[in-house]
Amino acid sequence: LSSPSGLTHESHKKDVEQVYLRCSEGSIEWMYPTGALIVNLRPNTSPASYKHLTVCIKPFKDSAGANIYLEKTGELKLLVRDGDRSPSKVYCFGYDQGGLFIEATPQQDISRKITGFQYELMSKGIASDLHTVSAPCRPCSDTEVLLAVCTSDFVIRGSIQDVTNEAEEQESIIHVGVNKLYRQKSKVFQLTGESGNWRGQIKTLLECGVKPGDGDFLFTGRMHFGEARLGCAPRFKDFQRMYKEAKDKGLNPCEIGPD
């Protein structure tokens, strides 16, 4: 978390501050913005890998007081306009497309403004999976499912207890009852005190039309800004079939107990 403040530079409203971030994910909170802020993302990886990285930012809901630009060799491209209120909107760009230039907008009372956002760096392949435009709701092939089991941030066997649709954010929240937890990167799925069962929530696009139904599924996916995002989710009996067929042929990319 980086938290620069504009109040210390009140007499220099044209000042440009530089911030260097080494982490692959985190947040920026610019209190009382004046002047401008250049955000330099310098992850602890070799410069040769930078071209394979995607940067995503998610503004705080109450972020205000500055415009956020993508800057490269002096050219500015507006990314987030001050005052934009797009709930949960995520903005992504290639690491090699430039850095972030945040410029404060004129304010009568800067002490009431805080500009902030979360950021994540990820490989372009993962970013493409999370933000694919071509066919975001298409079923996964057998090969894609088996690979997802090996590479996803979470893999669980469970059932759909309920689905909550959020029209404003164009998302659906799948309320999942967990029967078996194979893996999770973050503690999204937890034991509930009342029933003693494992439960959790997974988000997906509203257009995918997910509905509650009977039977178990194998849920896989990625963590994105602290939320579980749905990847491949075949019916569990179908996963058992494809897993057995691949195992019999010695083609399983990784081992997992399918039962």
C-alpha positions as CSV (number, residue, x, y, z in Angstrom):
1,L,0.0,0.0,0.0
2,S,1.5,3.4,-1.0
3,S,-0.1,6.5,0.4
4,P,1.4,9.8,-0.8
5,S,-0.2,13.0,0.3
6,G,-0.7,16.3,-1.6
7,L,-1.0,18.5,1.5
8,T,2.8,18.5,2.0
9,H,3.1,20.0,-1.5
10,E,0.3,22.6,-1.2
11,S,2.6,25.4,-2.3
12,H,3.9,23.5,-5.3
13,K,0.7,22.5,-7.2
14,K,2.6,21.7,-10.3
15,D,4.9,19.2,-8.6
16,V,5.3,15.7,-10.1
17,E,6.1,13.0,-7.6
18,Q,7.5,9.6,-8.5
19,V,6.4,6.4,-6.8
20,Y,8.1,3.0,-7.3
21,L,6.3,-0.2,-6.6
22,R,8.0,-3.6,-6.4
23,C,5.1,-5.8,-5.6
24,S,3.1,-7.7,-8.1
25,E,-0.2,-6.6,-6.5
26,G,-1.2,-3.9,-4.0
27,S,-2.9,-0.5,-3.9
28,I,-2.3,3.2,-4.3
29,E,-4.1,5.8,-2.2
30,W,-3.2,9.4,-3.0
31,M,-4.6,11.6,-0.3
32,Y,-5.5,15.3,-1.0
33,P,-4.1,15.1,-4.6
34,T,-2.3,18.1,-6.1
35,G,0.1,18.2,-9.0
36,A,0.8,14.8,-10.5
37,L,2.0,11.4,-9.6
38,I,4.0,9.0,-11.8
39,V,3.6,5.4,-10.7
40,N,6.5,3.2,-11.8
41,L,5.8,-0.6,-11.5
42,R,9.1,-2.4,-11.1
43,P,8.3,-6.0,-10.3
44,N,11.1,-8.3,-9.0
45,T,11.4,-10.1,-12.3
46,S,13.9,-9.9,-15.1
47,P,13.2,-7.0,-17.5
48,A,13.1,-9.5,-20.3
49,S,9.8,-10.8,-18.9
50,Y,8.1,-7.4,-18.8
51,K,6.7,-7.7,-22.3
52,H,4.7,-10.8,-21.2
53,L,3.0,-8.8,-18.3
54,T,-0.4,-7.2,-18.2
55,V,-1.3,-4.5,-15.6
56,C,-4.8,-4.2,-14.3
57,I,-6.2,-1.4,-12.1
58,K,-9.5,-1.3,-10.2
59,P,-10.4,2.2,-8.9
60,F,-11.8,2.5,-5.4
61,K,-15.6,3.2,-5.4
62,D,-15.1,6.6,-3.8
63,S,-11.9,7.5,-5.7
64,A,-11.9,11.2,-6.7
65,G,-9.7,14.2,-7.3
66,A,-7.6,13.1,-10.3
67,N,-7.5,11.7,-13.8
68,I,-5.5,8.5,-14.5
69,Y,-3.6,8.3,-17.7
70,L,-1.5,5.8,-19.5
71,E,1.8,7.5,-20.3
72,K,4.5,6.5,-22.8
73,T,7.3,8.7,-24.1
74,G,5.4,11.8,-23.2
75,E,2.1,10.9,-24.8
76,L,-1.0,10.6,-22.5
77,K,-4.0,8.4,-23.0
78,L,-6.9,8.9,-20.6
79,L,-7.7,5.7,-18.7
80,V,-10.0,6.8,-15.9
81,R,-11.7,10.2,-15.8
82,D,-12.1,11.9,-12.5
83,G,-15.7,11.3,-11.3
84,D,-16.3,8.2,-13.4
85,R,-18.5,5.9,-11.4
86,S,-18.3,2.5,-13.0
87,P,-18.8,-0.1,-10.3
88,S,-16.1,-2.7,-10.2
89,K,-14.7,-1.7,-13.6
90,V,-11.2,-3.0,-14.3
91,Y,-8.8,-1.4,-16.7
92,C,-6.0,-3.5,-18.2
93,F,-3.1,-2.7,-20.5
94,G,0.2,-4.4,-21.5
95,Y,3.1,-3.5,-19.3
96,D,5.0,-2.4,-22.4
97,Q,2.2,0.1,-23.3
98,G,3.4,2.6,-20.8
99,G,3.2,3.6,-17.1
100,L,0.6,5.4,-15.0
101,F,0.4,9.2,-14.8
102,I,-2.1,10.5,-12.3
103,E,-2.9,14.2,-12.5
104,A,-4.9,16.0,-9.9
105,T,-7.9,18.0,-11.1
106,P,-8.6,21.5,-9.8
107,Q,-10.5,21.4,-6.5
108,Q,-12.1,23.9,-4.2
109,D,-11.3,21.7,-1.2
110,I,-8.6,19.1,-1.9
111,S,-8.8,17.8,1.7
112,R,-12.0,16.0,0.9
113,K,-10.5,14.1,-2.1
114,I,-8.7,10.7,-2.1
115,T,-7.7,9.1,-5.4
116,G,-7.0,5.3,-5.1
117,F,-7.0,2.0,-6.9
118,Q,-5.9,-1.6,-6.5
119,Y,-3.4,-3.0,-9.1
120,E,-2.3,-6.4,-10.2
121,L,0.4,-7.6,-12.5
122,M,-0.1,-10.9,-14.2
123,S,1.0,-12.9,-17.3
124,K,-0.8,-11.9,-20.5
125,G,-2.2,-15.5,-20.8
126,I,-4.0,-15.3,-17.4
127,A,-5.2,-11.7,-18.1
128,S,-6.6,-12.9,-21.4
129,D,-8.5,-15.7,-19.6
130,L,-10.0,-13.3,-17.1
131,H,-11.0,-10.6,-19.6
132,T,-11.6,-12.5,-22.8
133,V,-14.1,-10.8,-25.1
134,S,-14.6,-13.4,-27.8
135,A,-16.5,-16.1,-26.0
136,P,-16.5,-15.6,-22.3
137,C,-19.2,-18.2,-21.5
138,R,-18.3,-21.0,-23.9
139,P,-17.8,-24.5,-22.3
140,C,-14.2,-25.6,-21.8
141,S,-12.7,-28.5,-23.8
142,D,-11.5,-31.7,-22.0
143,T,-7.9,-30.5,-22.4
144,E,-8.7,-27.0,-21.0
145,V,-10.5,-28.5,-18.0
146,L,-7.5,-30.9,-17.2
147,L,-5.1,-28.0,-17.6
148,A,-7.3,-25.7,-15.4
149,V,-7.1,-28.3,-12.6
150,C,-3.3,-27.9,-12.6
151,T,-3.0,-24.2,-12.9
152,S,-6.1,-22.6,-11.3
153,D,-6.0,-20.6,-8.1
154,F,-8.9,-22.7,-6.7
155,V,-10.2,-26.1,-7.6
156,I,-13.3,-27.4,-5.7
157,R,-16.1,-29.9,-6.0
158,G,-19.4,-28.3,-5.1
159,S,-23.0,-27.5,-5.9
160,I,-24.8,-24.2,-6.7
161,Q,-26.8,-23.2,-3.7
162,D,-28.0,-19.9,-5.1
163,V,-27.2,-17.2,-7.7
164,T,-27.4,-13.5,-7.1
165,N,-27.5,-11.3,-10.2
166,E,-26.0,-7.7,-10.0
167,A,-27.4,-5.9,-13.1
168,E,-25.5,-2.7,-12.4
169,E,-22.1,-4.5,-12.4
170,Q,-23.2,-7.0,-15.1
171,E,-22.1,-9.9,-12.9
172,S,-23.5,-13.0,-11.2
173,I,-22.5,-14.2,-7.8
174,I,-22.6,-18.0,-7.5
175,H,-23.1,-19.2,-3.9
176,V,-21.3,-22.5,-3.7
177,G,-21.6,-25.3,-1.2
178,V,-18.3,-27.1,-1.2
179,N,-18.1,-30.9,-1.0
180,K,-14.4,-31.3,-1.5
181,L,-11.7,-28.6,-1.5
182,Y,-8.7,-29.6,-3.7
183,R,-6.9,-26.3,-3.6
184,Q,-7.4,-22.6,-3.0
185,K,-4.9,-19.7,-3.1
186,S,-6.9,-17.5,-0.8
187,K,-9.4,-18.2,1.9
188,V,-12.5,-17.6,-0.2
189,F,-14.0,-20.9,0.7
190,Q,-14.4,-21.3,4.5
191,L,-16.2,-23.3,7.1
192,T,-19.5,-21.7,8.2
193,G,-20.2,-21.7,11.9
194,E,-23.9,-22.6,11.7
195,S,-23.8,-25.7,9.5
196,G,-20.2,-26.7,9.7
197,N,-20.1,-26.8,5.9
198,W,-17.6,-25.2,3.5
199,R,-19.1,-22.4,1.5
200,G,-17.9,-19.5,-0.7
201,Q,-18.8,-17.2,-3.6
202,I,-17.6,-17.2,-7.2
203,K,-18.2,-14.3,-9.7
204,T,-18.9,-14.6,-13.4
205,L,-20.4,-12.5,-16.1
206,L,-24.2,-11.9,-16.0
207,E,-24.5,-12.7,-19.7
208,C,-23.4,-16.3,-18.9
209,G,-26.9,-16.9,-17.4
210,V,-25.8,-19.1,-14.5
211,K,-28.8,-20.6,-12.6
212,P,-29.1,-22.8,-9.5
213,G,-29.4,-26.5,-10.4
214,D,-28.9,-30.0,-9.1
215,G,-25.7,-32.0,-9.1
216,D,-22.1,-31.4,-8.4
217,F,-19.6,-29.4,-10.5
218,L,-15.9,-29.0,-10.6
219,F,-15.3,-25.3,-10.1
220,T,-11.9,-23.8,-11.2
221,G,-10.8,-20.3,-11.6
222,R,-8.6,-17.4,-10.7
223,M,-8.3,-14.9,-7.9
224,H,-8.7,-11.3,-9.2
225,F,-8.6,-8.3,-6.9
226,G,-9.5,-10.6,-3.9
227,E,-12.4,-12.2,-5.7
228,A,-12.8,-15.7,-7.1
229,R,-13.5,-15.5,-10.8
230,L,-15.0,-18.6,-12.6
231,G,-13.0,-20.5,-15.1
232,C,-13.8,-24.0,-16.3
233,A,-16.8,-25.6,-14.5
234,P,-17.8,-28.9,-15.9
235,R,-20.3,-31.2,-14.2
236,F,-18.3,-33.4,-11.9
237,K,-19.3,-36.7,-13.6
238,D,-18.0,-35.3,-16.9
239,F,-14.7,-34.3,-15.2
240,Q,-14.4,-37.8,-13.7
241,R,-14.8,-39.3,-17.2
242,M,-12.3,-37.0,-18.9
243,Y,-9.8,-37.5,-16.0
244,K,-10.0,-41.3,-16.2
245,E,-9.6,-41.3,-20.0
246,A,-6.5,-39.0,-19.8
247,K,-5.1,-41.1,-16.9
248,D,-5.5,-44.3,-18.8
249,K,-3.6,-42.8,-21.8
250,G,-0.9,-41.3,-19.5
251,L,-1.9,-37.8,-20.7
252,N,-2.8,-36.2,-17.4
253,P,-1.0,-32.9,-17.0
254,C,-1.1,-33.4,-13.2
255,E,-2.5,-35.7,-10.5
256,I,-5.6,-35.0,-8.5
257,G,-8.0,-37.3,-6.7
258,P,-11.2,-37.1,-8.8
259,D,-13.4,-38.9,-6.2
